[in-house]
Amino acid sequence: MKKLHTKSPCCRGDIRKFGKRRRQCTRCGNTWRIRKKKRGRKSKRADDRFAFKYITRAYPSLQQIAKRRGVGRELIRRKLARGLAAYVRKDSWPIPLGTSPLILIADALWHIIDGEPCTVYIRLVRPRDDAEAHILEPLVIPGIESMTGWEIALEEIPEHLKKRIVALVCDGEPHLVYLGKQHGWILQRCHFHLLASIKNYVSGGPLSRNRAFGRAVLSVVHTILTTPNDTERYQKLEELRVLRRNARNPKLRSRLSGFMKNVEDYISYLHYPDLKLPATTNAAESLNQCIRDMLYSTRGLRSVQSFSLWVRALCLSKKKIKCLPKSQPN
């Protein structure tokens, strides 16, 4: 039986050895490696500086960068993805130094990815005598905001920081309020969320149907939130009870009832002036808006993992955010 040997790929001639790792065609003399290597130069190290500059908006869109460099947009996108992962691995989360008490500002942001909701749990810690809050590593958990999610978020706070937390500032989310009281923290509910929820059903603007009633409700609520005089606050609460009975909207009555029931949680900054508590979650809301702007510029993300990577990189690039205490009334 005649033996059939492999022929050369160039001109189908016989093949002979040409050194240890190469072969040669006997007809044309062309040589080749028996183990082909990947063509082109080796991939460079991930550029974390490129990712940082893109996150901080020092660069324009990926399409403009690709056009400027004369390459494809997909190549720039892959470079950015490698740079984001390298940046998150390289950088470290800030840790508030000292031994002063810490104030925890907590909020959540949900987003839809591939038809399924996922929630970003934002946690900021601000030293009592500081005007900036440190951003802790955000957690992205599939599903809507829940008790389990907040339990995980609070458990993930480093123990040496959790021991220093004395107060919690939140928007009044029931699960978060319950867990804050379980930890024995002083609770300060957000004034902005309260006023916004009331303004959903009543207004003192020129186009309001019941302008006088809306102004009266908002004026009384504002006085209760800001007055340091207990006697005046009690009188205003009695006025608010009368206004509540005259309110026609059942949802407005429910909001006012909840406020009167938990009024002490809204004025903790008056009871504990030494802690210099903020009266709103505006610092966390500002960070949430930065995340929304990032999602708008990226035009969607494919998975929860990539969403978590982008959020962590954004928070790492900021590290701190302005968080001023509520000014005390005279």
Secondary structure as UniProt FT lines:
FT   TURN            9..11
FT   STRAND          15..17
FT   STRAND          22..25
FT   TURN            26..28
FT   STRAND          31..33
FT   HELIX           48..55
FT   TURN            56..57
FT   HELIX           62..69
FT   HELIX           73..90
FT   STRAND          102..113
FT   TURN            114..115
FT   STRAND          116..127
FT   TURN            128..129
FT   STRAND          132..135
FT   STRAND          139..142
FT   HELIX           147..155
FT   HELIX           159..162
FT   TURN            163..164
FT   STRAND          165..170
FT   HELIX           174..182
FT   TURN            183..184
FT   STRAND          186..189
FT   HELIX           191..199
FT   TURN            200..201
FT   TURN            206..207
FT   TURN            209..210
FT   HELIX           211..226
FT   HELIX           230..246
FT   HELIX           250..261
FT   HELIX           263..266
FT   HELIX           268..271
FT   HELIX           273..275
FT   HELIX           282..298
FT   HELIX           304..318
FT   STRAND          320..322
//
